[in-house]
């Protein structure tokens, strides 16, 4: 298949996503008249906002109302006002957050990355191997990006401090997961995009993983420790919000273990 025909496959895939999300809002030829980047941005904005609110509200309903006092003590439940303020911060940042996946799609469709269109091109064993490399790179990149947002004082003061307003259990909620300064949120997601230039990752898998970020960040801000090794669960991440110097990792504890910043919540309980 020629290069232009191959790149057309990516464009057709993003057109399909746009049809699903924007079809009801912009029927007929209205969507087609919009520039492609604007279509992608609008679809990402709608999709990201829906994922944020669905995951946030469902998780809050489960832990604060349905299972009230089971997972989180009554005095540790954040106020509705605190959650409202977190939603405001996240919604102000969402338009800029959505610029990153829009840019990555443009680069993929332009042929600048090493993305593949179909798993059949390389086979399942190779796909799994590349996916593992992709996830390791993302884990490494997010760890160091997050750590530098703490260690470089101007970055912390002007960007990351916005998120660390929520520094104890009764101020953390699933809605805090995307309550960042917009540039902070983008910087921490950049490893996902950089990896596209290094690893032949499946395009659809990349899109899914970007949206999984919203669900994952809601989960690690709920203050419930799932205790599933080696997952960087909420128990670890709550410590990060209280000490500021530990547990910078994203999905797993491995990078913190490797670079000496791991603090185990069970050890804290024993000391207490």
ZARO-367414 format. One record per residue (C-alpha): residue number from 0; residue in one letter; z, y, x. Coordinates in steps of 0.001 Angstrom, whole numbers. Last residue first. Example, Ala and Ser with C-alpha at 12.3 -4.5 7.8 and 13.67 -1.06 7.14 Angstrom:
<vodrens>
{nr=1; rest=S; w=7140; v=-1060; u=13670}
{nr=0; rest=A; w=7800; v=-4500; u=12300}
</vodrens>
This chain:
<vodrens>
{nr=271; rest=X; w=63356; v=5331; u=1217}
{nr=270; rest=X; w=62296; v=3664; u=4453}
{nr=269; rest=X; w=61156; v=566; u=2546}
{nr=268; rest=X; w=59171; v=2683; u=43}
{nr=267; rest=X; w=57450; v=4596; u=2851}
{nr=266; rest=X; w=56494; v=1301; u=4506}
{nr=265; rest=X; w=54974; v=157; u=1210}
{nr=264; rest=X; w=52884; v=3353; u=1054}
{nr=263; rest=X; w=51252; v=2487; u=4404}
{nr=262; rest=X; w=50371; v=5391; u=6678}
{nr=261; rest=X; w=47095; v=5148; u=8606}
{nr=260; rest=X; w=46144; v=7959; u=10985}
{nr=259; rest=X; w=45703; v=5981; u=14199}
{nr=258; rest=X; w=41928; v=6049; u=14624}
{nr=257; rest=X; w=41150; v=2397; u=13899}
{nr=256; rest=X; w=43705; v=2059; u=11081}
{nr=255; rest=X; w=42550; v=5293; u=9489}
{nr=254; rest=X; w=38956; v=4081; u=9738}
{nr=253; rest=X; w=39847; v=718; u=8211}
{nr=252; rest=X; w=41836; v=1975; u=5200}
{nr=251; rest=X; w=38940; v=1542; u=2782}
{nr=250; rest=X; w=36890; v=3455; u=205}
{nr=249; rest=X; w=37350; v=6974; u=1588}
{nr=248; rest=X; w=39585; v=7382; u=4572}
{nr=247; rest=X; w=41717; v=10414; u=5412}
{nr=246; rest=X; w=44944; v=8422; u=5131}
{nr=245; rest=X; w=47381; v=10608; u=7062}
{nr=244; rest=X; w=47964; v=14192; u=8184}
{nr=243; rest=X; w=48266; v=16209; u=4935}
{nr=242; rest=X; w=51729; v=14659; u=4305}
{nr=241; rest=X; w=51935; v=14917; u=489}
{nr=240; rest=X; w=48259; v=14786; u=-458}
{nr=239; rest=X; w=47506; v=12056; u=2069}
{nr=238; rest=X; w=50465; v=10078; u=759}
{nr=237; rest=X; w=48847; v=10244; u=-2705}
{nr=236; rest=X; w=45706; v=8840; u=-1084}
{nr=235; rest=X; w=47458; v=5739; u=191}
{nr=234; rest=X; w=49015; v=4879; u=-3163}
{nr=233; rest=X; w=45782; v=5893; u=-4912}
{nr=232; rest=X; w=43864; v=3098; u=-3249}
{nr=231; rest=X; w=42137; v=2989; u=119}
{nr=230; rest=X; w=41017; v=-621; u=-334}
{nr=229; rest=X; w=41799; v=-3074; u=2466}
{nr=228; rest=X; w=43712; v=-4720; u=786}
{nr=227; rest=X; w=44184; v=-4386; u=-2989}
{nr=226; rest=X; w=47516; v=-2683; u=-3628}
{nr=225; rest=X; w=46441; v=-996; u=-6907}
{nr=224; rest=X; w=48694; v=1984; u=-6245}
{nr=223; rest=X; w=48656; v=4263; u=-9270}
{nr=222; rest=X; w=48852; v=7973; u=-8335}
{nr=221; rest=X; w=45746; v=8803; u=-10474}
{nr=220; rest=X; w=43957; v=10645; u=-7661}
{nr=219; rest=X; w=42354; v=7554; u=-6136}
{nr=218; rest=X; w=40697; v=6567; u=-9420}
{nr=217; rest=X; w=39094; v=9926; u=-10222}
{nr=216; rest=X; w=37639; v=9980; u=-6701}
{nr=215; rest=X; w=36124; v=6550; u=-7284}
{nr=214; rest=X; w=34471; v=7449; u=-10589}
{nr=213; rest=X; w=32889; v=10611; u=-9194}
{nr=212; rest=X; w=31809; v=8842; u=-6001}
{nr=211; rest=X; w=30168; v=6101; u=-8077}
{nr=210; rest=X; w=27539; v=8719; u=-8908}
{nr=209; rest=X; w=26453; v=8880; u=-5276}
{nr=208; rest=X; w=26595; v=5091; u=-5017}
{nr=207; rest=X; w=24208; v=4688; u=-7950}
{nr=206; rest=X; w=21669; v=7073; u=-6426}
{nr=205; rest=X; w=21786; v=5287; u=-3056}
{nr=204; rest=X; w=21412; v=1882; u=-4733}
{nr=203; rest=X; w=18336; v=3148; u=-6587}
{nr=202; rest=X; w=16788; v=4258; u=-3285}
{nr=201; rest=X; w=17422; v=985; u=-1406}
{nr=200; rest=X; w=18649; v=1781; u=2101}
{nr=199; rest=X; w=16461; v=1534; u=5188}
{nr=198; rest=X; w=19206; v=3022; u=7432}
{nr=197; rest=X; w=19080; v=6062; u=9718}
{nr=196; rest=X; w=17436; v=8899; u=7788}
{nr=195; rest=X; w=19060; v=7850; u=4501}
{nr=194; rest=X; w=22438; v=7756; u=6262}
{nr=193; rest=X; w=22354; v=11556; u=6559}
{nr=192; rest=X; w=22337; v=11737; u=2745}
{nr=191; rest=X; w=25437; v=9623; u=2123}
{nr=190; rest=X; w=27120; v=11279; u=5124}
{nr=189; rest=X; w=26704; v=14660; u=3309}
{nr=188; rest=X; w=29147; v=13758; u=509}
{nr=187; rest=X; w=32217; v=15206; u=2243}
{nr=186; rest=X; w=30303; v=18357; u=3138}
{nr=185; rest=X; w=29132; v=18795; u=-473}
{nr=184; rest=X; w=32644; v=18587; u=-1880}
{nr=183; rest=X; w=33931; v=21097; u=649}
{nr=182; rest=X; w=31014; v=23440; u=-49}
{nr=181; rest=X; w=31855; v=23361; u=-3764}
{nr=180; rest=X; w=35569; v=24162; u=-3219}
{nr=179; rest=X; w=37106; v=21020; u=-4563}
{nr=178; rest=X; w=38437; v=19752; u=-7899}
{nr=177; rest=X; w=36267; v=16622; u=-7986}
{nr=176; rest=X; w=39061; v=14027; u=-7961}
{nr=175; rest=X; w=41632; v=16417; u=-9424}
{nr=174; rest=X; w=40543; v=15304; u=-12913}
{nr=173; rest=X; w=42015; v=11848; u=-12251}
{nr=172; rest=X; w=45428; v=13533; u=-12015}
{nr=171; rest=X; w=47642; v=14967; u=-9286}
{nr=170; rest=X; w=50163; v=17725; u=-10042}
{nr=169; rest=X; w=53058; v=15453; u=-10999}
{nr=168; rest=X; w=52502; v=13227; u=-7963}
{nr=167; rest=X; w=52582; v=15913; u=-5320}
{nr=166; rest=X; w=50160; v=18062; u=-3368}
{nr=165; rest=X; w=47599; v=19400; u=-5828}
{nr=164; rest=X; w=46963; v=22774; u=-4178}
{nr=163; rest=X; w=45363; v=20511; u=-1621}
{nr=162; rest=X; w=41930; v=20763; u=-3235}
{nr=161; rest=X; w=41538; v=24511; u=-2730}
{nr=160; rest=X; w=43025; v=24095; u=752}
{nr=159; rest=X; w=39819; v=22277; u=1735}
{nr=158; rest=X; w=37500; v=25269; u=1840}
{nr=157; rest=X; w=38756; v=28624; u=3165}
{nr=156; rest=X; w=42010; v=27589; u=4847}
{nr=155; rest=X; w=41008; v=24051; u=5779}
{nr=154; rest=X; w=37642; v=25003; u=7200}
{nr=153; rest=X; w=39214; v=27971; u=9004}
{nr=152; rest=X; w=41889; v=25653; u=10506}
{nr=151; rest=X; w=39645; v=22947; u=11907}
{nr=150; rest=X; w=41970; v=19926; u=11753}
{nr=149; rest=X; w=42073; v=19460; u=7979}
{nr=148; rest=X; w=38362; v=19760; u=7194}
{nr=147; rest=X; w=37911; v=17884; u=10471}
{nr=146; rest=X; w=39708; v=14875; u=9000}
{nr=145; rest=X; w=37580; v=14895; u=5870}
{nr=144; rest=X; w=34350; v=15044; u=7864}
{nr=143; rest=X; w=35668; v=12355; u=10193}
{nr=142; rest=X; w=36573; v=9950; u=7395}
{nr=141; rest=X; w=33453; v=10809; u=5390}
{nr=140; rest=X; w=31198; v=9942; u=8326}
{nr=139; rest=X; w=32918; v=6666; u=9207}
{nr=138; rest=X; w=32957; v=5453; u=5591}
{nr=137; rest=X; w=29338; v=6562; u=5120}
{nr=136; rest=X; w=28281; v=4717; u=8294}
{nr=135; rest=X; w=30154; v=1594; u=7206}
{nr=134; rest=X; w=28578; v=1828; u=3739}
{nr=133; rest=X; w=25055; v=2142; u=5149}
{nr=132; rest=X; w=25586; v=-728; u=7589}
{nr=131; rest=X; w=26833; v=-2939; u=4731}
{nr=130; rest=X; w=23860; v=-1905; u=2584}
{nr=129; rest=X; w=21497; v=-2754; u=5437}
{nr=128; rest=X; w=22979; v=-6258; u=5712}
{nr=127; rest=X; w=22906; v=-6745; u=1926}
{nr=126; rest=X; w=19250; v=-5681; u=1769}
{nr=125; rest=X; w=18400; v=-7983; u=4681}
{nr=124; rest=X; w=19920; v=-10967; u=2858}
{nr=123; rest=X; w=18306; v=-9905; u=-468}
{nr=122; rest=X; w=14716; v=-9584; u=670}
{nr=121; rest=X; w=12973; v=-6744; u=2567}
{nr=120; rest=X; w=10277; v=-5485; u=207}
{nr=119; rest=X; w=11806; v=-7385; u=-2708}
{nr=118; rest=X; w=14702; v=-4902; u=-2696}
{nr=117; rest=X; w=12295; v=-2267; u=-4002}
{nr=116; rest=X; w=11650; v=1408; u=-3237}
{nr=115; rest=X; w=12855; v=1580; u=349}
{nr=114; rest=X; w=14480; v=4619; u=1889}
{nr=113; rest=X; w=13822; v=5439; u=5548}
{nr=112; rest=X; w=13737; v=9190; u=4957}
{nr=111; rest=X; w=11164; v=11965; u=5272}
{nr=110; rest=X; w=8643; v=10462; u=2851}
{nr=109; rest=X; w=8414; v=13509; u=594}
{nr=108; rest=X; w=9843; v=11565; u=-2380}
{nr=107; rest=X; w=12898; v=10665; u=-269}
{nr=106; rest=X; w=13362; v=14263; u=908}
{nr=105; rest=X; w=13119; v=15581; u=-2660}
{nr=104; rest=X; w=15568; v=12939; u=-3870}
{nr=103; rest=X; w=18045; v=13921; u=-1141}
{nr=102; rest=X; w=17755; v=17586; u=-2117}
{nr=101; rest=X; w=18511; v=16844; u=-5768}
{nr=100; rest=X; w=21377; v=14591; u=-4685}
{nr=99; rest=X; w=22810; v=17573; u=-2758}
{nr=98; rest=X; w=22117; v=20327; u=-5319}
{nr=97; rest=X; w=24270; v=18535; u=-7875}
{nr=96; rest=X; w=27469; v=19522; u=-6076}
{nr=95; rest=X; w=26351; v=23141; u=-6326}
{nr=94; rest=X; w=26213; v=23107; u=-10131}
{nr=93; rest=X; w=29442; v=21029; u=-10248}
{nr=92; rest=X; w=31626; v=23472; u=-8287}
{nr=91; rest=X; w=32644; v=25713; u=-11189}
{nr=90; rest=X; w=33093; v=22601; u=-13319}
{nr=89; rest=X; w=35423; v=21018; u=-10757}
{nr=88; rest=X; w=37639; v=24115; u=-10485}
{nr=87; rest=X; w=37834; v=24465; u=-14293}
{nr=86; rest=X; w=38625; v=20758; u=-14712}
{nr=85; rest=X; w=41477; v=21057; u=-12225}
{nr=84; rest=X; w=42870; v=24030; u=-14174}
{nr=83; rest=X; w=42774; v=21996; u=-17398}
{nr=82; rest=X; w=44567; v=19112; u=-15681}
{nr=81; rest=X; w=47400; v=21442; u=-14640}
{nr=80; rest=X; w=47554; v=22915; u=-18169}
{nr=79; rest=X; w=47741; v=19440; u=-19726}
{nr=78; rest=X; w=50794; v=18846; u=-17571}
{nr=77; rest=X; w=50813; v=16201; u=-14877}
{nr=76; rest=X; w=52718; v=12973; u=-15621}
{nr=75; rest=X; w=55424; v=12454; u=-12992}
{nr=74; rest=X; w=58371; v=13184; u=-15327}
{nr=73; rest=X; w=57215; v=10436; u=-17703}
{nr=72; rest=X; w=57072; v=7837; u=-14942}
{nr=71; rest=X; w=53559; v=6632; u=-14009}
{nr=70; rest=X; w=52333; v=3048; u=-14350}
{nr=69; rest=X; w=54291; v=1904; u=-17407}
{nr=68; rest=X; w=55732; v=5261; u=-18536}
{nr=67; rest=X; w=52763; v=5826; u=-20896}
{nr=66; rest=X; w=50370; v=2876; u=-20892}
{nr=65; rest=X; w=48287; v=4085; u=-23870}
{nr=64; rest=X; w=49154; v=7758; u=-23307}
{nr=63; rest=X; w=49276; v=8808; u=-19630}
{nr=62; rest=X; w=47676; v=5815; u=-17887}
{nr=61; rest=X; w=44943; v=4805; u=-20365}
{nr=60; rest=X; w=44185; v=8204; u=-21878}
{nr=59; rest=X; w=44012; v=9750; u=-18407}
{nr=58; rest=X; w=41570; v=7033; u=-17282}
{nr=57; rest=X; w=39344; v=7496; u=-20312}
{nr=56; rest=X; w=39437; v=11290; u=-20038}
{nr=55; rest=X; w=38640; v=11401; u=-16322}
{nr=54; rest=X; w=35991; v=8664; u=-16254}
{nr=53; rest=X; w=34179; v=10137; u=-19259}
{nr=52; rest=X; w=34581; v=13742; u=-18108}
{nr=51; rest=X; w=33340; v=13232; u=-14554}
{nr=50; rest=X; w=30575; v=10772; u=-15506}
{nr=49; rest=X; w=29271; v=13161; u=-18163}
{nr=48; rest=X; w=29341; v=16126; u=-15776}
{nr=47; rest=X; w=27527; v=14172; u=-13077}
{nr=46; rest=X; w=24832; v=12993; u=-15489}
{nr=45; rest=X; w=24211; v=16458; u=-16933}
{nr=44; rest=X; w=24150; v=18090; u=-13505}
{nr=43; rest=X; w=22072; v=15306; u=-11966}
{nr=42; rest=X; w=19508; v=15597; u=-14791}
{nr=41; rest=X; w=19384; v=19381; u=-14406}
{nr=40; rest=X; w=18996; v=19103; u=-10619}
{nr=39; rest=X; w=16235; v=16507; u=-10930}
{nr=38; rest=X; w=14297; v=18570; u=-13470}
{nr=37; rest=X; w=14759; v=21695; u=-11333}
{nr=36; rest=X; w=13465; v=19854; u=-8275}
{nr=35; rest=X; w=10399; v=18693; u=-10270}
{nr=34; rest=X; w=9458; v=22178; u=-11456}
{nr=33; rest=X; w=9734; v=22465; u=-15263}
{nr=32; rest=X; w=6552; v=22121; u=-17300}
{nr=31; rest=X; w=7016; v=18356; u=-17572}
{nr=30; rest=X; w=10342; v=18885; u=-19338}
{nr=29; rest=X; w=8771; v=20891; u=-22155}
{nr=28; rest=X; w=5870; v=18449; u=-22529}
{nr=27; rest=X; w=7379; v=16527; u=-25397}
{nr=26; rest=X; w=11123; v=16629; u=-25769}
{nr=25; rest=X; w=13545; v=18644; u=-23623}
{nr=24; rest=X; w=17078; v=17709; u=-24685}
{nr=23; rest=X; w=16326; v=14192; u=-25948}
{nr=22; rest=X; w=14129; v=13292; u=-22971}
{nr=21; rest=X; w=16403; v=14891; u=-20391}
{nr=20; rest=X; w=18630; v=11962; u=-19464}
{nr=19; rest=X; w=16311; v=8970; u=-19945}
{nr=18; rest=X; w=13087; v=10816; u=-19132}
{nr=17; rest=X; w=14633; v=12285; u=-15970}
{nr=16; rest=X; w=15661; v=8840; u=-14756}
{nr=15; rest=X; w=12106; v=7587; u=-15387}
{nr=14; rest=X; w=10635; v=10572; u=-13551}
{nr=13; rest=X; w=12977; v=9743; u=-10638}
{nr=12; rest=X; w=11499; v=6232; u=-10526}
{nr=11; rest=X; w=7929; v=7476; u=-10800}
{nr=10; rest=X; w=8504; v=9858; u=-7886}
{nr=9; rest=X; w=9913; v=7026; u=-5772}
{nr=8; rest=X; w=6889; v=4839; u=-6571}
{nr=7; rest=X; w=4573; v=7747; u=-5741}
{nr=6; rest=X; w=5889; v=7582; u=-2196}
{nr=5; rest=X; w=4266; v=4153; u=-1866}
{nr=4; rest=X; w=946; v=5412; u=-3209}
{nr=3; rest=X; w=963; v=8298; u=-721}
{nr=2; rest=X; w=1779; v=5948; u=2160}
{nr=1; rest=X; w=-935; v=3439; u=1339}
{nr=0; rest=X; w=0; v=0; u=0}
</vodrens>
